[in-house]
Amino acid sequence: MSARELVLSFERERWRAYGDGVDIAHRHLRGLETLIEERLASEAPVDVHLKFNMAALPRWLHQYQNHYCNYTLHVPVRSGRP
């Protein structure tokens, strides 16, 4: 299984994942994860290590800082794929 690493930030009211040739954004974090899964489907299975760039989060999000943890998104092989 391969692995990728992306940085998460929050810019212009959108979550952004970037790095390692990827740069995508979505208004909701789960929507961003879906876009990451679609973008990396051809590499599946792949573990995507997502790391929050705490310095890039807006000041108003800092109160929730303890809720944001780096995590791994598992992108499985899609069923029906040869």
Sequence and secondary structure as in RCSB ss.txt:
>XXXX:A:sequence
MSARELVLSFERERWRAYGDGVDIAHRHLRGLETLIEERLASEAPVDVHLKFNMAALPRWLHQYQNHYCNYTLHV
PVRSGRP
>XXXX:A:secstr
 EEEEEEEEEETTEEEEEETTEEEEESSHHHHHHHHHHHTGGG SEEEEEEE GGGS GGGGGGGGG   EEEEE
   TT  
